[in-house]
Amino acid sequence: MVEFLLLSFMFFFKPILFFLFIVMFSFVLFKNIAWSGVFFVVDSNVFVLLIFMMIFIYGVVLISEKNFNLLILSAVLIMICLFFFISSNMLMLYMFFELSMFPILIMILGFGSQIEKINSGYYLLFYAAICSFPFLFIYYKSMFMFTTCYFDFNISWELFFILSLSFMMKFPVYFLQLWLPKAHVEAPTTASMLLAGLLLKLGTAGYLRILGSMNFVYNNFWVIIALLGMILASFSCVFQSDAKSLAAYSSVTHMSFLLLTLVYIMMSSKIGGLMMMLAHGYTSTLMFYLIGEFYHTTSTRKVYFLNSFFTSSIFFGIVFSLVFLSNSGVPPSLSFLSEFMIIVNSMIVSKMFFFMIFIYFLISFYYSLFLIVCSMMGKNFININNFNIGVSLSTVIMMFNIFWLSLFF
């Protein structure tokens, strides 16, 4: 087990070989429950599936990125996230959680194109610092008892609030998400793909770890924030002129939806939440990838110029439509299944939630459809490299892959 990991480290500067060894490593992970003493533990399929998704995203990065430095940075990020998903105690979890900021910050500051990247770097750092330092305070207050993954002791609601705040910043929940669109707009395509597909999963996976100590009494606060975030962020999606910023805000709506289902603390809502995580990982990665491909060809990301796909390349148009349909939750995509489960759980909790979710769906379907219709029509010719788009089809298949269900039921 550890041999695979060390072998993959040997090939760190040969990205393709590194990718292959990480794939082998995650296949072996399925067999082993715990390994390497107490440091790393694989306690559920949730985290293995997230590691699989991470490898898919890394594969898309390998295809699309020509800059060697960015490839190395993304490999560093992949390793940090891998250790985050399989770390056995809360302090290691926290360390890798904070370390994951480092490669993304370098990607934004070193490879961004506009001067605003400095501003977005500040946003990123300040949000991370203010939301995450209280975590250490809780670690101190709990007498350093955070050894196992699912610690079961009850903590007071103030402590739980502070504890969840540090993960909420990476979720990101509405009101804590201002760094996300800024970072996305300034980052290169690779960084955007990793940011959307992987970094947002760190917050959710961490939240899954601390879910055991949540009391039913205090979860109504998060429900309100999630419902507000869904509707407000989807409204701000409609008014975006930058396609990348639109994709970033649609990430925020999906993550608020995920928070809504996690705070119900039911088994089915947890399964729905995990499927939402997977669906969002694949979908948002592909969204940023396709918008990035368009940007590299035409040097613009404005929604207004995002047109004439069918006259240029029908293939690109079809893949683009599939990705944005999956983003709006059309069957048989994975996001439809997860959203359906979440809606059913919300109806069980309260009939009132249905109307809120209905408003959200109305708006989110509108902006996805608007983008598809806009991008298809037009008489220009854009010289898009079809080979690149074709290789991303494997990820499209993962996005519409409902066979993940066999793991849960």
C-alpha positions as a Markdown table, in Angstrom:
| # | Residue | x | y | z |
|---|---|---|---|---|
| 1 | Met | 0.0 | 0.0 | 0.0 |
| 2 | Val | 2.6 | 2.5 | 1.1 |
| 3 | Glu | 4.8 | 1.2 | -1.8 |
| 4 | Phe | 2.4 | 2.5 | -4.3 |
| 5 | Leu | 2.3 | 5.9 | -2.6 |
| 6 | Leu | 6.2 | 6.1 | -2.5 |
| 7 | Leu | 6.3 | 5.0 | -6.2 |
| 8 | Ser | 3.9 | 7.7 | -7.1 |
| 9 | Phe | 6.1 | 10.2 | -5.3 |
| 10 | Met | 9.1 | 9.0 | -7.4 |
| 11 | Phe | 7.3 | 10.0 | -10.6 |
| 12 | Phe | 6.1 | 13.3 | -9.2 |
| 13 | Phe | 7.8 | 15.3 | -12.0 |
| 14 | Lys | 6.4 | 13.0 | -14.7 |
| 15 | Pro | 2.7 | 13.9 | -14.5 |
| 16 | Ile | 1.3 | 11.1 | -16.6 |
| 17 | Leu | 3.1 | 8.4 | -14.6 |
| 18 | Phe | 2.2 | 10.1 | -11.4 |
| 19 | Phe | -1.5 | 10.0 | -12.5 |
| 20 | Leu | -1.3 | 6.3 | -13.3 |
| 21 | Phe | 0.3 | 5.4 | -9.9 |
| 22 | Ile | -2.3 | 7.4 | -8.0 |
| 23 | Val | -5.0 | 5.5 | -9.9 |
| 24 | Met | -3.5 | 2.2 | -8.8 |
| 25 | Phe | -3.2 | 3.5 | -5.3 |
| 26 | Ser | -6.9 | 4.4 | -5.0 |
| 27 | Phe | -7.9 | 1.0 | -6.4 |
| 28 | Val | -5.8 | -0.6 | -3.6 |
| 29 | Leu | -7.6 | 1.8 | -1.1 |
| 30 | Phe | -10.9 | 0.0 | -1.8 |
| 31 | Lys | -9.4 | -3.2 | -0.4 |
| 32 | Asn | -7.7 | -1.9 | 2.7 |
| 33 | Ile | -9.6 | -0.5 | 5.6 |
| 34 | Ala | -6.8 | 1.0 | 7.6 |
| 35 | Trp | -3.0 | 1.1 | 6.9 |
| 36 | Ser | 0.2 | 2.7 | 7.9 |
| 37 | Gly | -0.4 | 2.7 | 11.6 |
| 38 | Val | -2.7 | 5.3 | 13.0 |
| 39 | Phe | -2.0 | 8.1 | 10.5 |
| 40 | Phe | -4.2 | 7.3 | 7.6 |
| 41 | Val | -7.5 | 5.6 | 7.8 |
| 42 | Val | -10.2 | 4.9 | 5.1 |
| 43 | Asp | -13.3 | 4.7 | 7.1 |
| 44 | Ser | -16.0 | 4.8 | 4.5 |
| 45 | Asn | -16.6 | 4.7 | 0.7 |
| 46 | Val | -17.5 | 8.4 | 0.8 |
| 47 | Phe | -13.9 | 9.4 | 0.9 |
| 48 | Val | -12.7 | 6.8 | -1.6 |
| 49 | Leu | -15.3 | 8.0 | -4.1 |
| 50 | Leu | -14.1 | 11.5 | -3.6 |
| 51 | Ile | -10.5 | 10.4 | -4.3 |
| 52 | Phe | -11.7 | 8.8 | -7.5 |
| 53 | Met | -13.4 | 12.0 | -8.5 |
| 54 | Met | -10.2 | 13.9 | -7.7 |
| 55 | Ile | -8.2 | 11.6 | -10.0 |
| 56 | Phe | -10.7 | 12.2 | -12.8 |
| 57 | Ile | -10.3 | 16.0 | -12.3 |
| 58 | Tyr | -6.5 | 15.6 | -12.4 |
| 59 | Gly | -6.9 | 13.6 | -15.6 |
| 60 | Val | -8.8 | 16.5 | -17.3 |
| 61 | Val | -6.1 | 18.9 | -16.0 |
| 62 | Leu | -3.4 | 16.7 | -17.6 |
| 63 | Ile | -5.1 | 16.8 | -20.9 |
| 64 | Ser | -5.8 | 20.5 | -21.0 |
| 65 | Glu | -2.8 | 22.1 | -19.4 |
| 66 | Lys | 0.5 | 22.7 | -21.3 |
| 67 | Asn | 2.3 | 24.6 | -18.6 |
| 68 | Phe | 4.6 | 22.3 | -16.6 |
| 69 | Asn | 4.6 | 24.5 | -13.5 |
| 70 | Leu | 0.8 | 24.4 | -13.2 |
| 71 | Leu | 0.9 | 20.6 | -13.6 |
| 72 | Ile | 3.3 | 20.3 | -10.7 |
| 73 | Leu | 1.2 | 22.6 | -8.6 |
| 74 | Ser | -1.9 | 20.7 | -9.3 |
| 75 | Ala | -0.1 | 17.4 | -8.4 |
| 76 | Val | 0.9 | 19.0 | -5.1 |
| 77 | Leu | -2.8 | 20.0 | -4.5 |
| 78 | Ile | -3.9 | 16.4 | -5.4 |
| 79 | Met | -1.5 | 14.9 | -2.8 |
| 80 | Ile | -2.6 | 17.4 | -0.1 |
| 81 | Cys | -6.3 | 16.6 | -0.8 |
| 82 | Leu | -5.6 | 12.8 | -0.8 |
| 83 | Phe | -4.1 | 13.1 | 2.7 |
| 84 | Phe | -7.0 | 15.3 | 3.8 |
| 85 | Phe | -9.5 | 12.6 | 2.8 |
| 86 | Ile | -7.7 | 9.8 | 4.6 |
| 87 | Ser | -6.3 | 11.6 | 7.7 |
| 88 | Ser | -7.3 | 10.0 | 10.9 |
| 89 | Asn | -7.2 | 12.8 | 13.4 |
| 90 | Met | -8.6 | 16.3 | 13.4 |
| 91 | Leu | -5.3 | 18.1 | 13.7 |
| 92 | Met | -4.0 | 16.5 | 10.5 |
| 93 | Leu | -7.3 | 17.2 | 8.9 |
| 94 | Tyr | -6.9 | 20.9 | 9.8 |
| 95 | Met | -3.3 | 21.0 | 8.6 |
| 96 | Phe | -4.1 | 19.6 | 5.2 |
| 97 | Phe | -7.2 | 21.7 | 5.0 |
| 98 | Glu | -5.1 | 24.9 | 5.4 |
| 99 | Leu | -2.2 | 23.6 | 3.2 |
| 100 | Ser | -4.6 | 23.2 | 0.3 |
| 101 | Met | -4.8 | 27.0 | 0.1 |
| 102 | Phe | -1.1 | 27.2 | -0.7 |
| 103 | Pro | -1.0 | 25.8 | -4.3 |
| 104 | Ile | -4.2 | 27.6 | -5.3 |
| 105 | Leu | -2.8 | 30.9 | -4.0 |
| 106 | Ile | 0.3 | 30.4 | -6.1 |
| 107 | Met | -1.8 | 29.5 | -9.1 |
| 108 | Ile | -3.8 | 32.6 | -8.8 |
| 109 | Leu | -1.0 | 35.0 | -8.0 |
| 110 | Gly | 1.6 | 33.5 | -10.4 |
| 111 | Phe | -0.5 | 32.6 | -13.4 |
| 112 | Gly | -3.5 | 35.0 | -13.3 |
| 113 | Ser | -3.8 | 37.5 | -16.1 |
| 114 | Gln | -5.2 | 40.7 | -14.5 |
| 115 | Ile | -3.9 | 42.9 | -11.6 |
| 116 | Glu | -7.1 | 42.1 | -9.7 |
| 117 | Lys | -5.5 | 38.8 | -8.8 |
| 118 | Ile | -3.8 | 40.4 | -5.8 |
| 119 | Asn | -7.2 | 41.5 | -4.5 |
| 120 | Ser | -8.6 | 38.0 | -4.8 |
| 121 | Gly | -5.5 | 36.6 | -3.1 |
| 122 | Tyr | -6.2 | 38.9 | -0.2 |
| 123 | Tyr | -9.8 | 37.8 | -0.1 |
| 124 | Leu | -8.8 | 34.1 | -0.1 |
| 125 | Leu | -6.3 | 34.6 | 2.7 |
| 126 | Phe | -8.5 | 36.7 | 5.0 |
| 127 | Tyr | -11.5 | 34.5 | 4.7 |
| 128 | Ala | -9.3 | 31.4 | 5.4 |
| 129 | Ala | -7.7 | 33.0 | 8.4 |
| 130 | Ile | -10.8 | 34.5 | 10.0 |
| 131 | Cys | -12.9 | 31.4 | 9.6 |
| 132 | Ser | -10.3 | 28.8 | 10.3 |
| 133 | Phe | -8.2 | 30.0 | 13.3 |
| 134 | Pro | -11.1 | 29.4 | 15.8 |
| 135 | Phe | -10.7 | 25.7 | 14.9 |
| 136 | Leu | -7.5 | 25.6 | 16.9 |
| 137 | Phe | -9.3 | 27.2 | 19.9 |
| 138 | Ile | -11.8 | 24.4 | 19.8 |
| 139 | Tyr | -9.0 | 21.9 | 19.5 |
| 140 | Tyr | -7.5 | 23.3 | 22.7 |
| 141 | Lys | -10.9 | 23.5 | 24.5 |
| 142 | Ser | -11.7 | 19.8 | 23.7 |
| 143 | Met | -8.5 | 18.7 | 25.6 |
| 144 | Phe | -7.0 | 17.4 | 22.3 |
| 145 | Met | -9.6 | 14.6 | 22.2 |
| 146 | Phe | -10.1 | 14.9 | 18.4 |
| 147 | Thr | -8.4 | 11.6 | 17.6 |
| 148 | Thr | -10.9 | 9.6 | 15.6 |
| 149 | Cys | -12.7 | 10.7 | 12.5 |
| 150 | Tyr | -16.3 | 10.5 | 13.8 |
| 151 | Phe | -15.9 | 11.8 | 17.3 |
| 152 | Asp | -19.1 | 11.3 | 19.2 |
| 153 | Phe | -19.0 | 13.6 | 22.2 |
| 154 | Asn | -21.5 | 16.4 | 22.4 |
| 155 | Ile | -20.1 | 19.9 | 22.4 |
| 156 | Ser | -22.0 | 23.1 | 23.2 |
| 157 | Trp | -23.6 | 24.9 | 20.2 |
| 158 | Glu | -21.2 | 27.8 | 20.3 |
| 159 | Leu | -18.3 | 25.5 | 19.9 |
| 160 | Phe | -20.1 | 23.6 | 17.1 |
| 161 | Phe | -20.8 | 26.8 | 15.4 |
| 162 | Ile | -17.2 | 27.9 | 15.4 |
| 163 | Leu | -16.1 | 24.4 | 14.3 |
| 164 | Ser | -18.5 | 24.3 | 11.4 |
| 165 | Leu | -17.5 | 27.9 | 10.4 |
| 166 | Ser | -14.0 | 26.9 | 9.4 |
| 167 | Phe | -15.5 | 24.3 | 7.0 |
| 168 | Met | -18.3 | 26.6 | 5.8 |
| 169 | Met | -15.7 | 28.9 | 4.3 |
| 170 | Lys | -14.6 | 26.2 | 1.9 |
| 171 | Phe | -18.2 | 25.0 | 1.4 |
| 172 | Pro | -18.8 | 27.9 | 0.5 |
| 173 | Val | -22.0 | 29.0 | 2.1 |
| 174 | Tyr | -23.6 | 32.3 | 1.0 |
| 175 | Phe | -22.2 | 35.2 | 3.0 |
| 176 | Leu | -18.8 | 33.4 | 3.3 |
| 177 | Gln | -18.4 | 32.9 | -0.5 |
| 178 | Leu | -17.2 | 36.3 | -1.7 |
| 179 | Trp | -13.7 | 35.0 | -2.3 |
| 180 | Leu | -14.9 | 32.3 | -4.6 |
| 181 | Pro | -16.1 | 34.2 | -7.7 |
| 182 | Lys | -13.1 | 36.6 | -7.3 |
| 183 | Ala | -10.7 | 33.7 | -7.2 |
| 184 | His | -12.3 | 31.9 | -10.1 |
| 185 | Val | -12.3 | 34.9 | -12.4 |
| 186 | Glu | -8.6 | 35.6 | -11.8 |
| 187 | Ala | -7.4 | 32.0 | -11.7 |
| 188 | Pro | -6.2 | 30.1 | -14.8 |
| 189 | Thr | -8.4 | 27.4 | -16.2 |
| 190 | Thr | -6.5 | 24.6 | -14.4 |
| 191 | Ala | -6.8 | 26.4 | -11.0 |
| 192 | Ser | -10.5 | 26.9 | -11.6 |
| 193 | Met | -11.1 | 23.3 | -12.3 |
| 194 | Leu | -9.3 | 22.2 | -9.2 |
| 195 | Leu | -10.9 | 24.9 | -7.1 |
| 196 | Ala | -14.4 | 24.0 | -8.1 |
| 197 | Gly | -14.0 | 20.3 | -8.3 |
| 198 | Leu | -11.8 | 19.6 | -5.4 |
| 199 | Leu | -11.4 | 22.5 | -2.9 |
| 200 | Leu | -15.1 | 22.8 | -2.3 |
| 201 | Lys | -15.2 | 19.1 | -1.5 |
| 202 | Leu | -12.7 | 19.6 | 1.3 |
| 203 | Gly | -15.2 | 21.7 | 3.2 |
| 204 | Thr | -18.0 | 19.2 | 2.7 |
| 205 | Ala | -15.9 | 16.2 | 3.6 |
| 206 | Gly | -14.7 | 18.0 | 6.8 |
| 207 | Tyr | -18.3 | 18.8 | 7.6 |
| 208 | Leu | -19.2 | 15.2 | 7.2 |
| 209 | Arg | -16.5 | 14.3 | 9.8 |
| 210 | Ile | -17.9 | 16.7 | 12.4 |
| 211 | Leu | -21.5 | 15.9 | 11.7 |
| 212 | Gly | -21.6 | 13.4 | 14.6 |
| 213 | Ser | -21.5 | 16.2 | 17.3 |
| 214 | Met | -24.3 | 18.3 | 15.8 |
| 215 | Asn | -27.4 | 18.6 | 17.9 |
| 216 | Phe | -30.8 | 18.7 | 16.2 |
| 217 | Val | -31.7 | 21.8 | 18.3 |
| 218 | Tyr | -29.2 | 24.1 | 16.5 |
| 219 | Asn | -29.4 | 23.0 | 12.9 |
| 220 | Asn | -32.3 | 25.4 | 11.9 |
| 221 | Phe | -29.7 | 28.2 | 11.6 |
| 222 | Trp | -27.8 | 26.4 | 8.9 |
| 223 | Val | -31.1 | 25.4 | 7.1 |
| 224 | Ile | -32.1 | 29.1 | 6.9 |
| 225 | Ile | -28.6 | 30.1 | 5.6 |
| 226 | Ala | -28.7 | 27.2 | 3.0 |
| 227 | Leu | -32.2 | 28.2 | 1.7 |
| 228 | Leu | -31.2 | 31.9 | 1.5 |
| 229 | Gly | -27.9 | 31.0 | -0.2 |
| 230 | Met | -29.6 | 28.8 | -2.8 |
| 231 | Ile | -32.0 | 31.5 | -3.9 |
| 232 | Leu | -29.8 | 34.6 | -3.6 |
| 233 | Ala | -26.8 | 32.9 | -5.4 |
| 234 | Ser | -29.0 | 31.6 | -8.2 |
| 235 | Phe | -30.4 | 35.2 | -8.6 |
| 236 | Ser | -26.9 | 36.5 | -8.9 |
| 237 | Cys | -26.2 | 33.8 | -11.5 |
| 238 | Val | -28.8 | 35.3 | -13.8 |
| 239 | Phe | -27.2 | 38.8 | -13.7 |
| 240 | Gln | -23.6 | 37.6 | -14.4 |
| 241 | Ser | -22.0 | 38.8 | -17.6 |
| 242 | Asp | -18.8 | 36.7 | -17.2 |
| 243 | Ala | -19.3 | 33.0 | -17.9 |
| 244 | Lys | -16.7 | 31.9 | -15.4 |
| 245 | Ser | -18.3 | 34.0 | -12.7 |
| 246 | Leu | -21.7 | 32.4 | -13.5 |
| 247 | Ala | -20.2 | 29.0 | -13.1 |
| 248 | Ala | -18.7 | 30.0 | -9.8 |
| 249 | Tyr | -22.0 | 31.3 | -8.4 |
| 250 | Ser | -23.8 | 28.1 | -9.6 |
| 251 | Ser | -21.2 | 26.2 | -7.5 |
| 252 | Val | -22.4 | 28.3 | -4.5 |
| 253 | Thr | -26.0 | 27.3 | -5.1 |
| 254 | His | -25.2 | 23.7 | -5.4 |
| 255 | Met | -23.2 | 23.8 | -2.2 |
| 256 | Ser | -26.0 | 25.5 | -0.3 |
| 257 | Phe | -28.2 | 22.7 | -1.5 |
| 258 | Leu | -25.8 | 20.2 | -0.2 |
| 259 | Leu | -25.6 | 22.0 | 3.2 |
| 260 | Leu | -29.4 | 21.9 | 3.3 |
| 261 | Thr | -29.4 | 18.1 | 3.0 |
| 262 | Leu | -26.5 | 17.5 | 5.4 |
| 263 | Val | -28.1 | 19.4 | 8.3 |
| 264 | Tyr | -31.2 | 17.1 | 8.3 |
| 265 | Ile | -28.9 | 14.3 | 9.7 |
| 266 | Met | -30.7 | 11.4 | 8.0 |
| 267 | Met | -29.1 | 8.5 | 6.3 |
| 268 | Ser | -30.8 | 9.2 | 3.0 |
| 269 | Ser | -29.9 | 12.8 | 3.1 |
| 270 | Lys | -26.3 | 11.9 | 3.7 |
| 271 | Ile | -26.3 | 9.6 | 0.6 |
| 272 | Gly | -28.0 | 12.4 | -1.4 |
| 273 | Gly | -25.4 | 14.8 | -0.2 |
| 274 | Leu | -22.5 | 12.6 | -1.3 |
| 275 | Met | -24.1 | 12.1 | -4.7 |
| 276 | Met | -24.5 | 15.8 | -4.9 |
| 277 | Met | -20.8 | 16.2 | -4.1 |
| 278 | Leu | -19.8 | 13.8 | -6.8 |
| 279 | Ala | -22.2 | 15.3 | -9.4 |
| 280 | His | -21.0 | 18.8 | -8.6 |
| 281 | Gly | -17.4 | 17.8 | -8.8 |
| 282 | Tyr | -17.7 | 16.4 | -12.3 |
| 283 | Thr | -20.1 | 19.0 | -13.6 |
| 284 | Ser | -18.4 | 22.1 | -12.4 |
| 285 | Thr | -14.9 | 20.8 | -13.5 |
| 286 | Leu | -16.3 | 20.4 | -17.0 |
| 287 | Met | -18.1 | 23.7 | -16.9 |
| 288 | Phe | -14.8 | 25.5 | -16.2 |
| 289 | Tyr | -12.9 | 23.4 | -18.6 |
| 290 | Leu | -15.3 | 24.1 | -21.5 |
| 291 | Ile | -15.5 | 27.8 | -20.7 |
| 292 | Gly | -11.7 | 27.8 | -20.5 |
| 293 | Glu | -11.3 | 26.1 | -23.9 |
| 294 | Phe | -13.6 | 28.8 | -25.4 |
| 295 | Tyr | -11.6 | 31.5 | -23.7 |
| 296 | His | -8.2 | 30.1 | -25.0 |
| 297 | Thr | -9.6 | 30.2 | -28.5 |
| 298 | Thr | -11.5 | 33.5 | -28.5 |
| 299 | Ser | -9.8 | 35.4 | -25.6 |
| 300 | Thr | -13.2 | 36.4 | -24.1 |
| 301 | Arg | -15.4 | 34.9 | -21.4 |
| 302 | Lys | -18.4 | 37.2 | -21.8 |
| 303 | Val | -21.8 | 35.4 | -22.0 |
| 304 | Tyr | -22.7 | 37.8 | -24.8 |
| 305 | Phe | -19.9 | 36.5 | -27.0 |
| 306 | Leu | -20.4 | 32.8 | -26.0 |
| 307 | Asn | -22.2 | 31.9 | -29.3 |
| 308 | Ser | -22.1 | 30.0 | -32.6 |
| 309 | Phe | -21.0 | 26.6 | -31.2 |
| 310 | Phe | -23.2 | 24.7 | -33.7 |
| 311 | Thr | -21.7 | 26.4 | -36.7 |
| 312 | Ser | -18.2 | 25.9 | -35.4 |
| 313 | Ser | -18.2 | 22.4 | -33.9 |
| 314 | Ile | -21.4 | 20.5 | -33.2 |
| 315 | Phe | -19.4 | 18.1 | -31.0 |
| 316 | Phe | -18.3 | 20.9 | -28.7 |
| 317 | Gly | -21.9 | 22.3 | -28.7 |
| 318 | Ile | -23.3 | 18.9 | -27.6 |
| 319 | Val | -20.8 | 18.4 | -24.8 |
| 320 | Phe | -21.4 | 21.9 | -23.6 |
| 321 | Ser | -25.2 | 21.4 | -23.6 |
| 322 | Leu | -24.8 | 18.1 | -21.7 |
| 323 | Val | -22.7 | 19.7 | -19.1 |
| 324 | Phe | -25.0 | 22.6 | -18.5 |
| 325 | Leu | -28.1 | 20.4 | -18.5 |
| 326 | Ser | -26.4 | 18.3 | -15.9 |
| 327 | Asn | -25.8 | 21.5 | -13.9 |
| 328 | Ser | -29.5 | 22.3 | -14.0 |
| 329 | Gly | -30.3 | 18.7 | -12.9 |
| 330 | Val | -31.8 | 16.9 | -15.8 |
| 331 | Pro | -32.4 | 13.1 | -15.7 |
| 332 | Pro | -30.5 | 10.7 | -16.0 |
| 333 | Ser | -27.6 | 12.8 | -14.6 |
| 334 | Leu | -26.2 | 12.2 | -11.2 |
| 335 | Ser | -27.2 | 15.6 | -10.0 |
| 336 | Phe | -30.9 | 14.9 | -10.9 |
| 337 | Leu | -30.9 | 11.8 | -8.6 |
| 338 | Ser | -29.2 | 13.6 | -5.8 |
| 339 | Glu | -31.5 | 16.7 | -6.1 |
| 340 | Phe | -34.5 | 14.5 | -6.2 |
| 341 | Met | -33.5 | 12.7 | -3.0 |
| 342 | Ile | -32.8 | 16.1 | -1.3 |
| 343 | Ile | -36.2 | 17.4 | -2.3 |
| 344 | Val | -37.9 | 14.4 | -0.9 |
| 345 | Asn | -36.1 | 14.7 | 2.4 |
| 346 | Ser | -36.9 | 18.4 | 2.5 |
| 347 | Met | -40.6 | 17.6 | 2.0 |
| 348 | Ile | -40.5 | 15.1 | 4.8 |
| 349 | Val | -39.0 | 17.8 | 7.1 |
| 350 | Ser | -41.4 | 20.6 | 6.1 |
| 351 | Lys | -43.8 | 21.3 | 3.3 |
| 352 | Met | -42.7 | 25.0 | 3.3 |
| 353 | Phe | -39.3 | 24.1 | 2.0 |
| 354 | Phe | -40.8 | 22.8 | -1.3 |
| 355 | Phe | -41.7 | 26.3 | -2.4 |
| 356 | Met | -38.2 | 27.7 | -1.6 |
| 357 | Ile | -36.6 | 24.9 | -3.6 |
| 358 | Phe | -39.1 | 25.4 | -6.4 |
| 359 | Ile | -38.1 | 29.0 | -6.8 |
| 360 | Tyr | -34.4 | 27.9 | -6.8 |
| 361 | Phe | -35.0 | 25.3 | -9.5 |
| 362 | Leu | -37.0 | 27.8 | -11.6 |
| 363 | Ile | -34.1 | 30.2 | -11.6 |
| 364 | Ser | -31.3 | 27.7 | -11.9 |
| 365 | Phe | -33.0 | 26.0 | -14.9 |
| 366 | Tyr | -33.5 | 29.4 | -16.5 |
| 367 | Tyr | -29.8 | 30.4 | -16.4 |
| 368 | Ser | -28.5 | 27.0 | -17.5 |
| 369 | Leu | -31.0 | 26.9 | -20.4 |
| 370 | Phe | -30.2 | 30.6 | -21.3 |
| 371 | Leu | -26.5 | 29.8 | -21.5 |
| 372 | Ile | -27.1 | 26.8 | -23.7 |
| 373 | Val | -29.5 | 28.6 | -26.1 |
| 374 | Cys | -27.1 | 31.6 | -26.4 |
| 375 | Ser | -24.1 | 29.5 | -27.0 |
| 376 | Met | -25.6 | 27.4 | -29.8 |
| 377 | Met | -26.9 | 30.1 | -32.1 |
| 378 | Gly | -24.8 | 32.5 | -34.1 |
| 379 | Lys | -23.0 | 32.7 | -37.5 |
| 380 | Asn | -19.3 | 33.1 | -36.5 |
| 381 | Phe | -16.7 | 30.4 | -36.9 |
| 382 | Ile | -14.6 | 29.6 | -33.8 |
| 383 | Asn | -11.6 | 27.3 | -34.4 |
| 384 | Ile | -12.0 | 25.0 | -31.4 |
| 385 | Asn | -9.7 | 22.0 | -31.0 |
| 386 | Asn | -12.1 | 19.0 | -31.1 |
| 387 | Phe | -9.5 | 16.5 | -29.8 |
| 388 | Asn | -9.3 | 18.2 | -26.4 |
| 389 | Ile | -13.1 | 18.2 | -26.0 |
| 390 | Gly | -13.3 | 14.6 | -27.1 |
| 391 | Val | -11.0 | 13.5 | -24.3 |
| 392 | Ser | -13.2 | 15.1 | -21.7 |
| 393 | Leu | -16.1 | 12.8 | -22.7 |
| 394 | Ser | -15.0 | 10.2 | -20.1 |
| 395 | Thr | -15.8 | 12.8 | -17.4 |
| 396 | Val | -19.2 | 13.5 | -19.1 |
| 397 | Ile | -19.9 | 9.8 | -18.8 |
| 398 | Met | -19.0 | 9.9 | -15.1 |
| 399 | Met | -21.4 | 12.8 | -14.7 |
| 400 | Phe | -24.3 | 10.9 | -16.2 |
| 401 | Asn | -23.2 | 7.7 | -14.4 |
| 402 | Ile | -26.0 | 6.5 | -12.2 |
| 403 | Phe | -24.3 | 3.2 | -11.4 |
| 404 | Trp | -22.7 | 4.9 | -8.4 |
| 405 | Leu | -26.0 | 4.0 | -6.7 |
| 406 | Ser | -24.9 | 0.4 | -6.4 |
| 407 | Leu | -22.5 | 1.5 | -3.7 |
| 408 | Phe | -25.2 | 2.9 | -1.5 |
| 409 | Phe | -28.1 | 0.6 | -1.9 |
